[in-house]
């Protein structure tokens, strides 16, 4: 490629990088020719001009969350997420927010909330999808029922078109370049007004809503003659128009807008770089209702009736989603005990009493569940992540998004769902129904085992049958997820009178078909054509269990949703696909299929940048246990294994705390010189001798009161009062009989210790069988309140990643507040240490921890955390005092 010095770009054609970008959140895979991480508008212009010369295609990619395959392509992937991610401006008068296309919707939400406003389009991937992706799919979400979709909230945008030039809309609406297209659209004016769907949601085909505005009524135009002579597979594309037919000029009183066509165009007409968003004032009233129904048809009829009361959201949940998710609480257990199959969640911006509502098609008292606003909010969050949670199913049969974004007119919806439910039963396929039932937008995920060829063929038959029925009932194949490779082949059937105009739009903006081909205008059904080559699962013969210790099914459980980009610390700091949980899983899938080298530098770097924090196990909807996978896969001795062993070596106190010893250790191990080592305290033998396990006899053990305590790496290295001794003393004071146990002794005979309580204060040791000591302390709050003193120290509580997994944060907070401390829980973020990762990976650690450490410094309070690695990192970067909760509790009890 010819490159200027100023706009120099690198097309990365490394096989492993290409494989990494061959997948996203859809069931499709496409291996690209190369990948470019776009840094500037000028660079993007250069790439487009070069694509026209060399005839390669460009697929713009944001967060890779598209469900229909728009995020993958066989040409060049233009990654817009790394550098086009700035919030540019907010106008306090017009309330227009201007952002680059790679900005995450979650960032927009957080900014606007601080201003008392919101941006209504809210897809399920809203926390981690990009605004550019929402623009490209004309996204909607649950609030579309009241507030509309993306096209209703776009004030302006910039796009680079096929000539490599940047155009701003609506400013450039009347540019001479667009006159020909306006003439073409004018010829279709009657057809558009008669045949284009009037629905709120529609991501199928090119958006024609808002394209035509009449000021006076015009006389009908004569019909056009169509003649298809060529396809987008030919070198030169012919028009669908008969060239002998003269086109009528546009009337002066007839306004045609080009801009709306781009919204929902899926990157097939140009590349969007900047978007102006309209915003709305946050509603002041919120009233949520929870209703349960026996059958899908009953739920559908109930939703149609509820729509009469202008809800903001009206959502459907299949209770099977709750069962699959594995989420358990007293509230969820109560729901499951009702033995109902479907749930409707309704949200209103006014207080709605059901006493005076007339003629409901169901028994209100029987259906209505008296839940609190907090409980309803929990269910709305469950609904938002439903597509991810249902992937939690282990095994080869997965709930694939094949027919997953349909819209059926409400008058036909009950009949349709009844028929389709029976169809799935007849072909013996499990299906889960959920979605935005208030506007007829239903998501169906059907279970197929794509490792089996017969199952793939069955999936194709199912998809074709259901698509036929959707069109029969006057529905749309896509309400908000777009056509992509999943549905584009059906556009001609969906829009028999408007499809020629769609072809003309594509021909006008992209005559050489360089922008995201295989989407929108296609001449073969991509799903059917590539069902064996392009779907996510490899052939069974390619699975080699000896390659990795990790279970094969565990590696293939990832749905590719991209939610890990909201919590994976290495991604948040390094901002590259390879350093996300999804990226690591994709590379491991490549190893299994033989497409990624086991000794790949990309794979090695990706795995070494995993902080082993376990957040993916806790926060990923499917609960991927990347930490244990990485531990199984890593080869050789890693630094994370060395430092804990060094701590455990019985080094004399004076030597360990000496500057000479610590500096030489840092030099040998490559640790940053500024790192603050914990102070090591040698406990007197008399202090702990009576607690040692070897000094106990069986007659001294009691199943109710005996507690075995494993101190872990930092048991003797915390603050002035040793964590080890403090824990033993506090257990004793609160009525337990503590016994000090070495981790090695516990591992040798775990069966024996199952009879007793085994506790720790080392977060890295937490497991099903080893619990945090605060699990015992929280049951004795009245005892701790006897030590309450008003006005104790205020602490910011840093939540270690491991404790998220085991849910002890609130327990620690409750106990410390019982004795009088003021505890402020910091926003859940990894501090970057992750098993001492931060001590070895200096550059990466600084990127990961920078913003978080700044927030701690600015806040001013000292920090409390139960993790030794986090303590080391935070003290080093902020010079704040960091205290273990046990130390704080011990000081309170002992009068400190």
N, C-alpha and C positions, 0 to 999 in steps of 0.2 A: 504494500500500500504506500502511496506517495503521501508524505507527511511534511507539513511545515514545522519549523522549530517551535513556533509559538503554540501551535495546536497539537503538538506531538501526542500521539496516542499509541498504546500497545494493544494489539489484538492477541489476547492470551489463547494460544491453541494447545496448551498442555492437556493431555487426554484426561487427567484426573479433574482438572478445573472444568473441562467441558462436561464430564459426567456429573459433576456437582450441580451444574446449571441445567441438566437435562430433566430435572424433576422439580415439582413444586407441590401445590396442594391438590392437584387434579390426579386422575388415574392415568394420565398420559406421560410418556417420556419421549423426548426428542433430543438427540445429541447434536449440539450446535457446531457450527464451523469454528467458532471462537467466541470469546467474551471480551467486552470492553467496559471498564468501569468509567462512566462518563463524568468528566470533571467540569465542563463548561459548555455554554451554548455554542461557542465557536467550534469546539471540538465535535459537537454533535452535528453541526452544519457540514463540517469536513467529512464526517463519516457518511452522511447521506449522499453527498456529492460523489464520494468514492463508490458507494453502493450502486449508484446509477451507472457508473463507468464499468465496474467489474461484475455487475448483475448478481450481487449477493443480497440476501434479504436481511432486514433488521427487526428484531423483536424487542421492544422496550419492556423492561422488567422492573417492578418496584419491590414489594415484599414477597412476591411469588405466592400469593394467597388465592389466585383465581381457581375456581372449581371446574372450569370447562376446558382447560388446556391452553388458555391464551398466554401463559407465562413461559411456555417452552417453544422452541423453534429450531429449524435446521440451518439457519443462517448465522448471523452475528447477534448475540444477546447484548443489548445495551443496558447495563445495570445503572439505574437512575437513583438507587437508594442511598448510596454512600455520600455523594456530594450535593445532590439536589434536595437537601433536607432542611432548608432554612425557612423559618417564619419571617417574612419580609416586613410587613407593616400591618397596623390596625388603625382604621380611621374611626375616631371617637364620635364623629358626627353621623357618618353613613353606616357605621358598624360593619364595614367591609374588611375582611381579613384576607390579606394577600400572602400566599405561600408558594414555595416551589413544589413541584409535583411529587417529590420523594418524601415530603413531610408525612409523618404518621398521624392518622386520625386521632389517636390517643393524646398526642401532644396538642392538637387543636382543642380538644375537649378540656384539657387541663387549663390552657390559657384562657379560654372563653368563660369557664366557670368562675375564674377569679374576677371577671368583669360582669358577672350576673347574666351571661348570655350562653347560647348553645348553637350548635350546627346540627340540624335535625337528622339528615341521613345518617343511619347508624347500623351498618351491617354487623353480622355476628363477629367478624374479624376486626371490628372497629378499633380495638386497642392497638392493633399491630399492622393493619393494612395502610397503604399510602393513599393520599388524596388523589394522586394521579391515577391509581388503580380504580378508585371509586368513580372518578370522572369517566374512565374508559369503559366501565361496566354499567354506568347510570345506576349506581347502587341505591338501595332504598332502606330496607330494614324494617323493624316493627313500627317505628313512628311515622312511616310513610302513609299510614291509614289517615292520619290527621294533617301531617305536615308536608307530604309530597316526597319526591325523590331528588336525586342529584341535579337533574336538569332544572329544577325549580329553585335551586340555591346557588347556581353559578352566576356570578356577576360579570366575569371577564376571564379571559385566558390567552396565553401565548402558545402558538404552535409552529413548529418548523415543518414545512411541507416538502414535496418531492423536488422542488427546485433548490433546496438547501437554504431557503430564506425564512426569516422569522416574521410571522404575522400576528398582530394583536387584535383580538375580537372583544367587543363589537366594533372597535375603532376602524378596522380594515374591512368591514362588511361590504362596502361599495368599491373595493379595489377592482380595477378593470379585469384582473385575473379571473374573477368569479362570474363575469357576465354570462359566459357560455353555460355554466351550470345553472344559473338562475333561469335562463331561457328553457333549459330542459325541465326544471322543476315546475315552471309555469305550465308546461304542456300536461303535467300530471296533476294539476291543481284539483280538478273534479274528483279524480280517483283518490287522491290523498284525503280529501274531505269526506268522501263516502266510505273508504275502505280501511283507512289507518285506524287502529284501535283507539278508543277514547279512554282506556283504562289509566289509572294513576301510574301504575307500574308497567314497564315494558322495556326489556333489554334484548329483545329479539329483532334482528334486522337493524337497519340504520334509523335513528330517531328522526321522525318527521313531525313530531308534535312541536308547534311553535315556529315551524319553518315558513308557513304561509299566514299572512295577515291581510284580510280584505278590508278596504275602507268603503267600497261600494260593491254592490252585486254585479258581477260580470256575466255576460252571456256565455253559455257553454262553449268550450273549444271543441273542434272536430277531433274525433278519435285518431290516435297515431297508429301507424302500421309498424309492427315489430318484426325484425328478421335477425335471428342470432347467427352470426357467421364467425365463429372462433371462440376461443376460451382463454382463460388466464394461464393455460399451459403453453400457449403459442408465443412466439417471439414478439409478435405485434398484435395488439388487441383491437378487434373491430367493435364498432358501436352496435348496440341492440337496435338503434334507430335505422330505419330505411333512409339512406343518405339522400335519396331523391325527394323525400318529403321535406318541404320547407317548414322551419320552426316558427311559430307565431311569436311576435315580440311581446315583451312584458308590458302590461298596462301601467301607466303612471300611477294609478290609484291602487296598485297591487303590490304589496310589500313582501319580499322574499328574504328570509334570514338564513344565512349559511351556517352561522355559529352552532345552532342546536344539533346539527348533524354530527358534529364531533363528539358530543356527549353520548357515550355508549358505543363508540365506534371501535373499541378494543385495540387501539393502536394500529389500525389498518389504513388510516388516511394521513397520518403524520404523527409527530411526537410532541406531546404536551410538556411544556417546561415550567409554566407559571399559571396559577389559578387564583382568581379573586372569589371569595366565598361570602355570600350573604349570611347574616346571623339573626337570631331571634332572641328575645328576652326570655329567660328561664321562667316557666310556669310556676306560680306561687302555690297552687293547690294540687294535691296528689291524693287520689283515692283508688286503691287497688282491690280487686275482687278475685277470689279463687273459687272455681267451680269444677265439679267432677261429673263425668258421664260414663255410662256403661259401654257405649258403642261410638265409633267414629261418626256415624250418621247423626246420632243424637247431639254430639259435640258440634257438628257442622251446623245443624239447625239452631242450636243455642247461640252460636257465634253470629249467625245472620240476624237473629233477634237483638242481640246485644249491640250490634252495629248501629241500631236506631238511636242510641244514646250518646253518639259522638265520642267514642273512646279514643284515647291517644294511641293505645296499643291493645291488640287483641290476639293473643298468642296461643297456639296449640302445642301440648306436650304429650307424647306417648309415655305412660308411666314406665314402660320398659327401659326408657333412657335412664331413669333414676335407679332402676335395678342394676343395669349394666355399669353405671358410673361407680358403684360401690360406695357412694357417699352415705354416711350413716349419722343420724342424730335423733334425738327424741322426736323432733318435728318430722323428719323424713320417715321415721318408723311409724308415726301416726298416719301419715299419708298412705304408706304401703299397706297398713292394716285395713284401709277402706275397701281394698280389693276392687278398685275401679281401674279402667284401662286408659282413659283419656282425661286430660285436665285442660281447662281454659283459664288463662290469666288475662284479666281485663284491667286496664289502667285508664283513669279519667282525670281530667284537669278541673273537675268540680266534684263536690260531695254528692254521691249518688245513693239515695235510699231506695231499696227494692220494694218497700211496702206499697208504694202507690203505682208501681209499674203494671201495665195492663197486658193481659193475654200472652204470657210467656208460653213457648211451646214445650216447656218442661217444668218439673216440680222445683220451684225456687228453693224451698226449705230443704229438700233432699239433696239438691246439687251444690248449694252454697256452703263453703267451708269458712269458718270464722277464724281467719288467720290475721296476724298483725301486719303492719306495713313492712316491718323488718323481715318477717317470714315470706311475705310476697316478693320482696326484693331478692331474697335468696333464690326463690324459684325463677324469677326473671333472669338472674345470672346463670342458673342452670340451663334455662332455655337458650340463652345466648351462646353457650358453649356446647350445645347439644350435639352438633356435628362432630365435635372432637370427642366428647365423652362416649359416644356409641362405638368409636373405634377401639375402646378399651377391651373389647371382646378379644380374648386370646383364641388362638386356633387359626386355621387356614381360611375359613369362610369369613369375609369381612363385609361390613355395610358400605358398599361402594356408591359414590354419588353418580348415578347414571341417569335416572329420571329424577331430578332433584330440585327443580326450580320452576314448577309449573304454576300457571294461573288459570283458574276456572271461574267463569261468571257465577255469582252466588246462586242464581236461579237454577243452575245445573249442578252445583257443587255436591249436594247430598246424594244425588243419583250417581254422579261420577265416582265418588269415594266408595260407595257401596259396591259398584261394579268392579272397581280396581282391587278392592280388598278380596273379593271372591276370585278374581283372576290370579292374584298371588297365591292364594290357597290352592287353586287348581294346578299350578305348576310347581307347588311345594317349595316356595321361596319365602323366607321370612322377610318382612318389610316393616320399617318403622316410619310413621307419619308424624311430622311436626311442622311448625312454620307459622307464617303470618296469616292466620285463617281469616282475620278481619277483612283483608282485601282479596281473599281467595288464593293467596300465594302459598302453596304447599310444597314442602321439601320431603321427598321420599328417598330413603336409603335402603337398598335391597341387598341381601346377603348372598354373595357368590364367592366361590373358591377359584380365583384366577390362576391357581397352580394347575388346574385341570382344564384341558382343552374343551371338553363337553360343557363345562360351566361357562366358559367364555362365549361359546356359541349360543347357549341358553340366555346369557345376558343380552346378546344382540337381538335375539328374537323378542325378548321381553321389552327392550327399549323401543323397538319398531312398533310393537303392538300398542303399547301405552301411548306413544306419540300419536298414532292414528286416532286413538280414542280422545286424546286431548283436543285435537283439531275438530273431531266430530262434535264435541260439546262446546265448540266456540272458544276454546282456550288458547293460551300462549305457551310456547315451549320454554320460554325464559322470562321471568318477571324481573330479576335483579342480578343474575349471575352471568348473563351474556351467552352468546352462541358458542364461541370457541370451536374446538375440534369436536365437541360433543354433539352440537345441534346445527352447525352451519349447513350441513347437507340437506337439512329439512326446510330451509328458508323458502325455496321455490314453491313447496307445497303449502307453507304457511301463508305466503303472500303472493298468490298467483298473478294478481294485477299490479302489484308494486315491485315485484322482484326485478323487472327490467330497469326500474329507476334505481334500485340498489346497485345494480351492475354499472349503470352510468355514473353514479356517484363515485364508486371505486375507480372506474376508468379515468374519471376526471382528475381525481386527487393522486392516483397512484398507477399511472399507465404501465409501468414496468413491474408492478406487483412486488415492490421491495419492502413494504410495510406489513409485517406480521401476516404472511400468506397462510393459507390453510384455515383461516378464520373469516367468517362472514361470507364472502363470495368464493365458493368452491364448486367444483364440478364432479367431485366424488365425495361420498360420505366418509369422513376421516375416521370416525369410530369403527364403522364396518370394515373399511379397507385395512386398518392397522390393528385390528383387534388382537392379533397374536404377536405383533412386533412391538406395539407401542404401549400396552398396558403395563402397570407397575410390576407385576410378579414375573420373575424369570422362570425358565423351564426347570422342572424338578431335577433334571440331570445336572443342572449347574450348581445345585446346592451341595457344598462340601463341608460337612460338619467339622472336619478336622482342621479347617482353616482358622476358625475362631472357637474359643471356649463358650462364648455367649450363645444362648439358645437362638436358633434360626428364627423361630416365630417372634421372639422378642425384638429382633432387629427389623422385622417386617411389620411391626405393629404401628409404626409411625404413620400418621395420616398426612403428614406434610403441611399441616395447617399453618405453621409459622408462629404460633403463640409463644414459642421459646424465645422469640426476639424481644419479648417484653420482660424477661427475667434472667436469661442466660448471661452471666456476668462477662464472659469472654466476648459474646456478641455485642453487648452494650458498650464495651470498651473499645473493641477492635473493629466493629462494624463490617464484618465480612461474612459471607454465607458459610464459608468453611469453618468459622468459629462459632456457629450456632449448633444447638443440639440437632436440629434437622439436618444441617450440613454433615455432621459426624455420622448420623445414621445413614444418610445417602451414600457417603463414601464407603461405609461398611457393607451396604447393599452392593456396591460396585465390586468390592473384594469378593463377595460371595458369587457374583455372576462372572467374575474373571475380567471385568472391564476396568478395575482399578488395581494397580500393583500393590501387593501386600507391603512392599518396602518403599512405597511412595513417600516422597518428601512432604507432599501436601497432606497425606493421611497422618504422617508422623507429627507435623506441625499442628494439625487440627486436634489430635488426641493430647498432645503435650500442653495445649492451651486450655484443656478442660480443667477447671478448678476442683472437680470432684465434689461439688457443693451439695449435690442431691436435690437442688431446687427443681430439676426436671421431674424427679420422682414425685415431688409434692405438688408442683404447679402445672405440669404438662397434663392436658385432659386425659391422655391415655396412660400416664404414669410411667414413662420410659425411665428405666433405672440406668442412666448413662454412666454414673459413677462406677458401678460394679462392672459394667461392660468395659470401660476404659481400664480398670484395674486388671481385668482378665487379659486384655489385649496388649497392653504395654509390655515391651520387652526390655530386659536389662534393669539395672539398678537406677532408680530415679531419686532425685534429691529429696522428694517428699518422704522417702523411706529412711533417709540418712539422719535428718535432723532430730526426729523423735527418738531415735536410738541413741543419739548423742546425749540428749536430755536425760535418758534413763541410766546412762553410765554413772556409777557412783563417784563423781569427780568431787574432790574436796571443795568446800564452800569458797575459801579464799581464792583458789585457783580459778574456779568457774567465774567468779565475779571480777577477776582481775582484767584490766584493760589489755594487757599483753595476750592473755589467753583468748579473749573475745575477738581481738583484731586479727590474730593469726587464724582463728577458726573461720572468720569471715573471708579471709584471703584464700584459704584452702577450698572452702565450699562455694566461693563466688557470691557471697551474700553482700548486699549493699552495705557500705561502711557505716551509714547513718542508722542502721537497724538497732533498735534498743532491745537487747536481750533481757529476758525476765530475770529478776534476782532469784538466786537459788538459796534456799534455806535448809540447812542440815538440822533435822529434828533430833532432839535427844532421845536416846533409846528408851528412857523411862516414860517419855510422853506417849509413845505409841506401842510399847511392848505388850501392855495388857490387852490391846485390841487385836493383836496378830492372830491369824487363823490357827497357826501351829500350836498356840497355847490354849486352844479350846478343846474340850472333849464333847462327844456326842450328847452327853447328858445336859450340857449347857445350852443346847440349841432348842429353840422354840419357834414353831412355824408362824405364829402370830406376831411375835415381837422381835425375833432375830432378823437383822438386816446385814447383808454382805455388801461392803462398799469397795468398789474398784476405783482408785484415785485417777488412773490414767497418766498421760504424759506430764501434765502440769500439776499433779497432786502435791508436789513439794515446792512449787515455784511461783506462788501467787502472793504478792503484797507482803505486808508486815506479819499478819497472822496467816499461817500456812493454811491453804485450802484443805489440805488433807486433815490436819488436826481440827480445824474449825468444823468440818463436816462431821467428824466422829463425835465431837462434843455436842453439836446441835442435835444430832440424832439421839444421843444419850439424854439430853435435856428434855426432848419432846416425847420420851417414853419408849424408845426403841433400845435394843441391845445390839450395837454396831460391832461388826467384825471386819477387820481390814484384810482384803483378799487381793492377791496379785492376779493380774489379767491372765498370765500364763497358767496359773493354777485353775482358774475358772474354765479356760478353754479345754484343759485336759479332762475335765469331768463335769460337763455341762448338765448331764442328766441328774446328778446328785443335787445340784443347786436349784433345779426347777421347783422344788418344794418350798423354797424360801424367796424372800424379796432380795433382788440384787440391784443395787443402785450405783450411780456414778455422777460425777460433776464434770466429766469430760465429754463434750458433745459428740466427739468422733466415735465414742463407744456405744452410743444409744442404739438399741435394737428392740425387737419384740420382747426379749427376755431381760435386757438390762435397761432400766428406766432411770430417768433423772430423779435426783433426790427430792426435788420440789414436788414431784407427784405424791410423795408422802407428806410433805410439809403443808400442802394446800388443804389437806383434810383436817388440819389442826389450827385453823385460823383463829379460833377463840384463844388458844394458848398463845399465839404470837401477838394478839392484840393486848395481852397483859404487859407487853414491853413497849406499847405505843408511846411515842414522845412527839409532841407537836413541833413542826418546823425543822424536821431533819433535812438532810441534804437533798437537793434536786438532781436527778440524773436523767440523761438521755439514754434510752435502752437500745443498743444495737442488737438486732436479732440475727444470730448466727444461722447460716443456711441449714445446718443439720437440725436445728430446733424447730424449723418450719415443718419439717417432715414428721416430727413426733409431737407437735402441738403443745409445747410447754410454756410458750411465751406468756400467756395470760396467767398461768399458775405462778410463775416467778413474780410477775407484776403484783398479783393479789397478796402474796406473802410479804413482799417488801413494803407495800402500802399499808399492810396491817400493823407494821411496827413504826410507821410514820414517814417513810420516804415518799418523795414526790417523783413518780416515774413517767416520763414521756417516751412513748414508743416511736422510734424513728421509722420513716418509710422503709419498707422491706427492700433492701439493696445489699448485694454482696460487696464487702469492703475490698475484695480483690486478693485476699490471702489464700483462701481455699486450700487447706493442707500445706501451707507454707509456699504456695505457688508464688506469692508476691516477693519472697526473699530471693528467688532465683531468676524469675522473668522480670527484670527491672523495667524495661521499656513498656511491656504489655501491662504490667501491674500499675504503672503510673497512669496509663490511659484509662484503665478500668476503674481506678479508685479516685481519680482527680476530682470529679464533681461532688462525689459523696463526702470526701474528706473536707472539701471547702465548706460544705453545709454544716459539718460538725464544728469546724473552727468558728464560723460566723455565729453559730448558736450560743457558744460560750460555756455551756454546761459541761461538766465531766461526764464520762461515759461508763455505763455498766454493761457487761456482756459475759456470758458463761463460756466463751470460747477463747482458749489460749492463743491460737493463731491470730484471731481477730484483734485480741488485746495487743499483741506485738505490732501488728500493722498499724492500728489506729494510734497507738502511742508514738510510733516512729514518725508518722505523717503529720500528726496534729499537735504533738507534745502535750496532749491532754492526759489527765489521770484516768486510767481505765481500771475498773474494779470488777471482780467476779461477784455475782449475787451472794454467794456463800460468805465471802469476806464482809460484804455490807451487812448481812443478817447477823453474823457473828459479832460485829462491832456494836450493833444495836442491842443485842441480848447481853453482851458483856459490859455495856455501859460506855461504849466508845463514841 
